[in-house]
Structures are given as C-alpha cells and as structure tokens.
Amino acid sequence: MKRVMKTIGTTLLAIGLMGIGLAGFLFFTSPGQASLSQLSLAALQVEQQMEQVDTKWDEWEDDLERRIEQAVPEGVRLFFAD
C-alpha cells in the first residue's frame, strides 16, 4: 500500500511539474504569448456571446411576463398589485 501511495504521489508531482513547465513556456516565449493572445481573444468572444444570450433571455423573460400580465383580467390584477 505504501508503494502504491508513493507511485501515485510521484505521478502527481510529475504531472504538476509538466503543467508548470508548459505554463512557463506559454508565458515566457513569443509563440506562447501568441497562443495566450489567441486564447484570450477566444475567451472574450465567448464572453460576448454569453452576454448576448443573457440579454436575449432577459428580453424573452420580460416579454413573457408582459404577455401573462395582459392575459390576466383587470379584476384579478388588483389582488396581485404591489
């Protein structure tokens, strides 16, 4: 059991060090900087698309609420007034 734990620990350490090395490569080299720039641009585009989806959702929600309010008779609306 001790041997298995040591093997798992060594493997995790090796993977962590490889990840740190890759991050350093991407951060400190010009090809890495270009890759990071492309990744950040892609992330910005995804963020803009998510904001558009959120805006559309809010518009749809407001429209649905307005339709429901119009469908409720005037006499009943008085009971739900704020």
BELTA-V63193 format. One record per backbone hydrogen bond with DSSP energy under -0.5 kcal/mol. NH is the residue of the N-H (numbers start at 0). CO is the residue of the C=O. Records with the same first field share a line. If there is no record, write none. Layout:
NH->CO + CO
This chain:
4->0
5->1
6->2
7->3
8->4
9->5
10->6
11->7
12->8
13->9
14->10
15->11
16->12
17->13
18->14
19->15
20->16
21->17
22->18
23->19
24->20
25->21
26->22
27->23
28->24
32->28
33->29
34->30
35->31
36->32
37->33
38->34
39->35
40->36
41->37
42->38
43->39
44->40
45->41
46->42
47->43
48->44
49->45
50->46
51->47
52->48
53->49
54->50
55->51
56->52
57->53
58->54
59->55
60->56
61->57
62->58
63->59
64->60
65->61
66->62
67->63
68->64
69->65
70->66
71->67
75->72
76->72
77->73
78->75
79->75 + 76
80->76 + 77
